[in-house]
């Protein structure tokens, strides 16, 4: 998956804990301890989630002595949103075509008088 950033992004977003971490980081940087507070898991487990997010380039981690704040990075999400929007338009057009077809076949057939 390393060669496919979009797959890496979606794989990272597939986990609800990682999505919650990203939501928290959207309001500002935070340490592992701060990110771990709302979860019933070890710091090591939270660190593993952070590594996945970092691998997907959804976060960056700073270094300030022992303090390693994590920061949200939007660029991979922008790429995912662009992909979703392109495909949403295709599906919207297909649903419009289906709706039109259903209207046609649901109309009562006019019988011609002999």
HELIX and SHEET records of a PDB file:
HELIX    1   1 UNK A    5  UNK A   13  1                                   9    
HELIX    2   2 UNK A   16  UNK A   25  1                                  10    
HELIX    3   3 UNK A   32  UNK A   36  1                                   5    
HELIX    4   4 UNK A   43  UNK A   55  1                                  13    
HELIX    5   5 UNK A   75  UNK A  106  1                                  32    
SHEET    1   A 2 UNK A  59  UNK A  61  0                                        
SHEET    2   A 2 UNK A  70  UNK A  72 -1                                        
END                                                                             
